[in-house]
Amino acid sequence: MNNLFKTLWVKCANLNKETQGKSTFLRFYEKYMLLVGIAGNSLFLFQAAKIYTMQSAHAVSLTGFLVSLSALLSWMLYGLLIKDKVLFVVNVFGATAAFICVLAILLV
């Protein structure tokens, strides 16, 4: 298990090397996509907050959120494998937010 974390850490550290030689537009667009991805995935947090404040997950599909979580984890791994920093970071955020939402559904 330690080797897995060490490998992930090394891969993340090498992601910054990818930006060398990219056009100004591509660097700008990557920053834009990072913001859009985080903003879009933040909706999971709003849903979790609503579940918590209403103390009910009656109208929320656990299956739907589990499917979303598995998709986000898959995209996160793909971003890591192809060394795409934006894809990786956005999906780490999304997977974390989706996991919080799943916890809210299960614990309420």
Summary of the structure (lengths in Angstrom):
residues: 108
radius of gyration: 16.2
end to end distance: 32.2
largest distance: 50.6
contacts: 291
relative contact order: 0.17
helix: 84%
strand: 0%
